[in-house]
């Protein structure tokens, strides 16, 4: 088992927690209000860049530093998707605690 698999297994509880947070927020009445909609839009704005930036870093590492095998590349992608959901849930939690969310 590689260190990448171990890291992926370690972030799964965070992924589950923040996915639950996101799901409960989007299904709840709070997301229907104007403030809730602003929170959702801001969380998308903060979490979406995680994937292209991560993919760019993976590709840069693959092309410049060392070629990675398909299995390792697949593990990178899984971790990147997990990090995307973690970033969205974390940004929702942080923005919910803020008293004022700027309009987008």
N, C-alpha and C positions, 0 to 999 in steps of 0.2 A: 504494500500500500504506500503510495507516494505521499509527500507532504501536501500536495495539492488536494488529494482526496480527504486527508485529515482536516485541512482547512475548510473544505466544502462541508464536511460533516459537522464541524464546529459552528458554522454560521446558519445551519438549518433551523435551530431553535429561534434565532433572531428573525429569520425569514418567516417562520410560522407566526410569531408574535406580531410582527409588523404587517403581515398580510391580513391577520385577523383584525388588527386596528384599522387598516384601510377598508376592509369589507364592512365592519360595523359602522364606520363613519359614512361611507357611501350609501348604506342601506338605511341609516337613521334619519330622523327629521332634521338634524342639525345641518346636513349637507343640502337640504332643500332651500334653506334661507340664503339671502344674498351674501352674508358673511361666509357661509359654508361653501358656496360656489367659488368665492374668491380664494378660500383655503385650498380647495381642490385644484383650481387653476395654478396657484402658486406651487403646490406640491408637484404638479406635472412639470412645471417650469424648472424646478430644482432637480427632479429625478431623471427626466428624460436624457440629459446630457451624459449620464453615467454610462450608458451603453455605447454610444459612438466613441467617447473618449477611451473607454476600456478596450474596445475593439481596435482602435488606432494604436494603443499601447501594445496590445498582443501582436498585431501585424508588424509593428516596428521591431519588437523583440524577435519575431520570427524571421524577418528579412535582414535585419542588421546584426543582431548579436548571435543568435543560434536558432537553427531550424528546429521546430517542434513537431512531434509526431501527431497524427490525427487524433489519437486517444487523449493526448495532453491538450490539444486544441479544443476538443469537446469538453473536457473538464473546465478549461478556462471559460468557455461559453456558459456552462451551467452556473459557475460561480458568478459570472457577470450578470446573468439574469436574476440570481438570488440577490445580488447587491442592488440591482435596480429596484426590486420590491422593498428591500430594506430602506433604501433612500426615500422612497415615496412614503412609506409608513412613518418613518422618523420625521420627515418634514411635516406631515399632517399633525403629528403629536406636538411638534414645536410650534407650529402656526396656530394650533388650537389654544395654546397657553398664552400666546400674545394677545394683548387687549385689542389691538387694532391691526388689521391686515390691509395693506395698501391695495387699492384697486389695480387690476391688470390692464 
